[in-house]
Amino acid sequence: MSDLREERIESPWGEPSDVLRIGRMGRTRIVFLPRHGRGHAIPPSEINYRANIDVMKRAGVTDLVSLSACGSYKAELYPGLFVLVDQFVDRTSGRASSFFGRGCVAHVSVAHPVGPALQGLIAEAATAEGLPFVRGGTLVTARVNDADASRVEAILATYRPIDPVARGADYRKEGWTTFDPKAPAYRPNQAEIDRMRANWPG
């Protein structure tokens, strides 16, 4: 990056992983934040994701690109291949997963966690650089260590075997790739209302 500088931004969510490194790549303004901190010293379970996202937003960031080095259960997804995912399965525990909570309740859809326009730009850049990649897939995150891979297999068996590419394709076949703002609002029928009332606690 050119015109590189560092900036520390405070967040009401606590300390971010590191200072922001701000610069330019060509005509594009870039803000970089190492989520594991300088020297890769912060383990995944201790990363303050909310503070990291908040300070990026305060720095003017509009699009986030995150890299993960991980393995695959498919031989064709070999080391060095980039998978531009469009879905996530989170089986972690013990870390804050929302900006909302007591005093501020909100319902935010995560049906489409990845912006297709940004994904398209990354695919174009990878093509221009000759980098191998596949577009579409599911990133599965589980809280295990390297010696406990059997737990990952148990998770996959419980929540049905996951093919990182096919799962994304399944979602797309089911119509999860587009949002129609003109679609009629969902209205439950009387039978559904009665069922919900019967099962409502208290």
N, C-alpha and C positions, 0 to 999 in steps of 0.2 A: 504494500500500500504506500501511496505517496501522501505528503502533508500529514504525517502521522503525529498524533498527540494523545495524551491520556487525560481522562477526566473522571473524577469521583463524584457520583450523584447519590444523595441520601434517599432512602425509601422508608415509608411508614411500615413496610413489611419486614424491616430488619436489614441486615448486612447482605449485599450481593456477594457473589463469589470473588469478584476482583474489581479493579477499576476498568472503565470502558476505554478501549483503544479505538480512536476515531481517525479515519483517513479517507482516501479515495482510491478506487480502482477504475481507471479510465475516467468516465464522466459520472460514475456512480459513487455516492457517499456511502461509506461502510462503517458500521459500528460492530466491533468484535468484543465478545465477553467469554472468556474460558470458564465454562460452568463448573469445572473441577478446580478452579483457581490456579494461580501461578504455581508451577511445579507439580501440578496434578495431585494436590494434597487433600482435596475434599471428596470423600466417598459419595456415591450416588444417593444414599439414604440421608445424607446431611446437606445436600444442596438446597439452598433457599430459592426454589424456582419462582416463587411469587415476587421476591425482591428483584431477582434477575430480570424477569419480564417487565416489572414496573420501571426499573431504571432505564431499560431499553426504550420503553414507551416515552419516558420523560426526555430522553435524548433525541426524540423525533423519529424513531424507527417505526416503519409501517409494515414491514414484512420480515418474518423470522425464518432463517434457514438453520437447521440443526443437524449435526452429523453424529452418527453412532457407529462404532466398530463392533460388530456382533457376528454370531455364527448363524448357520442355517441348517434346517433339517432336509434340505434338498441339494443333491449333488450338483445340479445345474446352476445353483446360486453359489458360485465358487468364490473363494477369497479374492478380493480386488474388484469384484463386480459391485456396482452401485445399484441399489433398489430404491427407486423414488416412490416411497410408500404413500398410500392415500387413506389408510385406516390404522387404528391402534387398538391393541388389547392390553390393558394395564392390570397386572396381577400383583402389583407391589402393595406394600402396607407400611404404615407408620410415618407417612409423609403427607403434608397438606396437599390436597388435590383441587382446591377451589379458592377463589378470592372471596367467596361469599360464605356466610355463616351466621351465627347469632347476631341479630340486629340488622342484617342486610341479606335478605333472601331473594334469589333470582333463579330462574330456570333458563339455562343457556344450552342450546342444542349443540351436540358434538357429532352429529350425523356426518358432517363434512369437515373434518378437522384440517384438511389440507386444501389450500387454494389452488385450483387447476391452472390458473394463469401463471402463478409463480412456479409451479411444477413444470409447466411447459417451457418457461425460460431456462430453468435448470437443465432440462432435457436438451434444449438447443445448445447451451453452453457445453454440455458433455459431448454432444455430437461434434461440435466445432473443435474440441480438444482431443477427439479420438478416444474418449473414455468409455469403457464398456458399462452399459446400464440396462435395466428393465424398468418400465414405467407401470406403476400400480403394484400394490402389495400391502401386507399387513405387518406391522412391527409388534412383536409380542415382548412385553417386559415383565419379568418375574424376579422377585427378591430371593435369589439363591446364590450360593458360591460355586466355584468351579468343581468342587468335590461332591456337590449335591445335585448333579444334573438329573437324577432320577425324579426329583421333585418337579422339575420342569415337565418331564414326560407324564407325570401324574396329573399335572394341571392341564396339559393338552388332552389327555384322555377324558378328564372330567368335563371340559368345555368343548368337546369334540375336536378331533385332530385338525390342526390348522395348517393349511398350505398357504404360505405367505403371499403367493401370487394369486392362487385360486380364490382365497377368501375375498380379496379385493374385487375379483371378477364377479363373485357371487353377489356382492353388494351392488355392483353396477347393474347386473342383470335384474335385480329386484327394484331398480329405479332409484337408488340412493345417490346417483351422481348429479341430479339436477333438483332445483327447488323451484316450484311453480307458485309465484305469489298470487296468481289468480285462482288457485285451487280453492274449493269451498272449505270453510272451517269444519273441523270434525265435530259432530254432535252425537253423543251417545244415545242409544235408543232406551226406552223405558226399562227393558229387561236388564241392560247393563247398569243403569242407575240403581235399580232394586238390588242387584248383586253387590254393587259397591257399598250400598247402605247396610246390607246384611253383614258384610265383612268389616265394616268400619269399627275400630276399637271404641268401646264405651257406648 
